[in-house]
């Protein structure tokens, strides 16, 4: 009698078939992908192919590599970590170090910038990481953001809260966001460590200092 049974007599949805499928799925879950993709602290897309975050660490490198970045804007006073610099070089990613007040690290400007500033009665470049970003560094960062040749692009530094928030906040001003929305976005990343002076700095930023060239600007700056 058993010889008279054929494949059509077995229901693929029977309990035994379902148990077999579940066992197979469980087995696959026990072997996760070899490469974990972990985003950096405070990572978030800002616009298409424009991202923000804190400083990436080695555990974040596979995730960052997946973004296929062209450039990184680094906003802290100190140099990025050696591991991150090595990673960017091996992946052909350019780093713009804009966190220092002297322009020397930005465009190979006068290395005696501090001396010239003292002689003119101005303060030399800051070495205090709590200081706000100088105006020219914000403008330079926005100039880089306003050129689609630098995309995909990551804006980052430290914890990705205050200096990164300053640049993104000023970008939103250029995009003509209302101040309430700009402040809400800054506070979302700064949390309980929000600084009123940074919000005032963003509010006072002169948006006319950023020139948008429609031939090279990304679409979100052309609205």
Secondary structure, DSSP 8 states (H G I E B T S, - for coil): -GGG--GGGS-TTSHHHHHHHHHHHHHHHTS--SS-----TT-EEEETTEEEES---GGGHHHHHHHT-SEEEE-SSS---HHHHHHHHHTT-EEEE--SSSTHHHH---TTHHHHHHHTT-------TTS---HHHHHHHHHHHT-GGG-SEEEE-TTSSHHHHHHHHHHHHHTT--HHHHHHHHHHHHGGG--HHHHHHHHH--GGGS---TTTS-GGG--
